[in-house]
Amino acid sequence: MRLLAKAAQTALSERKGNSRQFWGWINAVFNKVDYERIKDIGPDRAAAEWLLRCGAKVRFQGFERWHHDYNALPTGPLGRYKIQGIDATESCIMYKGFDHLDGLKHLEEIKLNKCIYIEDACLEKLSTIENLQDSLYMMEIISCGNVTDKGVLALHKLRHLEYLFLSDLPGLKDKEKTVERLQTALPKMELNLDLD
């Protein structure tokens, strides 16, 4: 890890203007999906490893505590720990890694707060995952500047979504129409907004 930090520091000091590019490359590496690993250790463990590698937190079914330390992930029989919640606040998760979510059957809540790589394609992908259409009931999207009306409208496919909080989304241009269409598609959902 020290070697990586030293290499990063050297690369950044040599090219100050390219530091954003460098970190974007590192984050893309962290989001790479290893399908063999998913097959070997199961979708929940692989997704937990991905999320923690990217700076997010996970909560497993039957636990109150959020796990944020990659090296402290619980061990035990494969398949024992099921992800129930994801808090991706200020993490580097991006579309490239969303295939990790495909096998999650117990995921009930997702918090996307200040996620600079979250965009419409991420929400569209999330909404098409059949397991999540059945299990996800709570979601927050806050300060994700790349999310537009198109991404929010894609959430209508999450048929069991009971609660949605949207805040500080400058990409939403037609807020009233988007909210109306979403509420029409999901009439039982509680929608809280802080979009001004």
C-alpha positions, 0 to 999 in steps of 0.5 A, spaced: 500 500 500 505 504 501 508 503 494 502 505 491 501 511 495 508 513 493 507 511 486 501 516 486 504 521 489 510 521 484 505 521 479 501 527 481 507 531 483 510 530 476 503 532 473 499 536 477 494 537 471 493 530 470 491 528 478 483 527 476 485 523 470 489 519 475 484 518 480 479 516 475 483 511 472 484 508 479 477 508 481 475 504 474 480 499 477 477 498 483 470 498 480 472 492 475 468 486 475 471 479 476 466 474 474 470 468 476 471 471 483 463 472 484 462 465 482 467 462 487 465 466 493 458 468 492 455 475 490 454 478 497 461 477 499 464 479 492 459 485 492 461 487 499 469 487 497 467 491 491 463 496 495 468 497 501 474 497 496 470 503 493 469 507 500 462 505 501 459 501 507 455 495 507 450 492 513 449 485 513 442 482 514 441 481 522 446 486 524 446 493 526 453 495 524 455 498 518 462 495 515 467 499 512 473 496 513 475 491 507 480 487 512 474 486 517 469 483 513 466 477 517 469 470 515 465 464 515 461 459 510 460 462 503 453 465 503 452 466 510 452 474 510 447 477 505 447 484 504 441 488 506 444 495 506 449 499 502 451 506 504 455 509 498 456 516 501 462 519 498 464 513 494 467 511 488 462 506 485 461 507 478 457 504 472 462 499 471 462 495 477 454 495 478 454 488 475 456 486 482 449 487 484 446 482 480 446 476 485 443 480 491 437 478 493 436 481 500 438 488 499 433 493 502 436 500 502 441 504 498 444 511 500 447 514 494 450 521 497 455 525 494 457 520 489 461 523 483 461 517 478 453 516 479 449 517 473 443 516 469 446 509 467 447 507 474 440 508 476 437 505 469 442 499 471 440 498 478 432 499 476 433 493 471 436 488 476 430 483 477 432 481 485 432 489 486 426 490 483 423 485 489 427 487 495 429 494 494 424 498 498 428 505 501 433 509 497 436 516 497 440 520 492 443 526 494 448 531 491 449 526 485 451 531 480 450 527 474 443 524 475 438 527 471 430 526 470 432 520 465 435 516 471 430 518 476 424 516 472 428 509 471 427 508 478 419 506 477 421 499 475 423 498 483 416 496 484 417 495 492 420 502 493 417 505 499 421 511 500 425 515 496 429 521 498 432 526 493 436 532 494 441 537 491 440 534 484 442 540 479 441 535 473 434 535 474 431 540 469 423 538 469 422 536 477 415 537 477 414 533 471 419 527 473 416 527 480 409 527 478 411 521 473 414 517 478 409 518 483 404 516 478 408 509 477 409 508 484 403 511 488 404 507 495 411 510 495 413 516 500 417 521 496 421 526 500 424 532 496 429 537 497 431 540 490 431 547 491 
